[in-house]
Amino acid sequence: MLRAEICNSRELSFLMEAHDGLSAAIAKRARFTGLWASGLSIACSLGYRDANEASWTEIVDVVERIVDSSELPVLVDGDSGFGNFNNARLVTRKLRQRGAAGVAIEDSCFPKLNSFVGNRHPLADIDEFSGRLRAVKDTAADDLVLVARTEALIAGHGMDEALSRAHAYADAGADAIIIHSRRSTADEILSFTRAWQNRLPVVIVPTKYYRTPISIYREARVSTVIWANHTMRAAMAAMREVCRRIMAEESTAGIEPNIATLEEVFELFEYDELARAEAEYCGPMLNRKQGLVETGS
């Protein structure tokens, strides 16, 4: 369960980004035990910018495919809740219906902008955002894990503001805290964990400070690391190169050894199960039809 994934301070866990059914199935095959439905990656896969251009209904539909194709617990990037407390609880209700295991809500203003674009992003009022969290918690009950994400460090407000917000969000009922940073080192994150003293599990997203050894996070008692956008970025690079080569070479012969075979595609999505099911459920009917043809009836 996702609660065990992100709320276990004894053992560090990892969530892998997924943005569609294919990326979710691949992450499962790699033995990840939980997924992050990334707002950035889903937006990109739909051809949108990560600026609330994708509607919450589009996000919810993608989450359903991620859940169904992986059967893994999925923590959903809920941005800022797509509006006020009412929007946030409506999204939460729909995510519960589609099988999500948790939702992360950030204290940026709607419409949000990706954390790494621009500077000094405006933040929501602490009391207003705390009310938003309470609304989500009341809607989710114990069915969804609620992760509160503070963008205080991203917005340049400093450690005291980040801690003040995190404590307020804990009081509002959050199950865990995401502390985010745009620095290339984990210094801010480690300063936060020391001051936070493990009041709630801490979740981090080391997109920018990726060179930090994982052992450092274990020592700091970080609960969960989210690899937040890497399958989308890998797919983008691979597709770009394939398109470039096919256009330049006017042939697919040169790229075939470097791409997945059709057999691998069929195996990933268990086409053999479909054949077995067809034999079980349609076999008698097909046999009867074949018999009628053979006898000329």
URKA-V943788 format. One record per run of one state. SS is the DSSP state (h for helix, s for strand, l for the rest). FROM is the first residue (numbers start at 1). TO is the last residue. If there is no record, write none. Layout:
# URKA-V943788
ss=<SS | SS>
from=<FROM | FROM>
to=<TO | TO>
This chain:
# URKA-V943788
ss=<l | h | l | s | l | h | l | s | l | h | l | h | l | s | l | h | l | s | l | s | l | s | l | h | l | s | l | h | l | s | l | h | l | s | l | h | l | s | l | h | l | h | l | h | l | h | l>
from=<1 | 2 | 7 | 13 | 19 | 21 | 30 | 34 | 38 | 39 | 46 | 56 | 71 | 73 | 78 | 85 | 98 | 102 | 107 | 108 | 109 | 123 | 124 | 126 | 141 | 145 | 151 | 159 | 172 | 176 | 180 | 187 | 197 | 201 | 205 | 214 | 220 | 224 | 228 | 230 | 250 | 256 | 259 | 262 | 269 | 271 | 296>
to=<1 | 6 | 12 | 18 | 20 | 29 | 33 | 37 | 38 | 45 | 55 | 70 | 72 | 77 | 84 | 97 | 101 | 106 | 107 | 108 | 122 | 123 | 125 | 140 | 144 | 150 | 158 | 171 | 175 | 179 | 186 | 196 | 200 | 204 | 213 | 219 | 223 | 227 | 229 | 249 | 255 | 258 | 261 | 268 | 270 | 295 | 297>
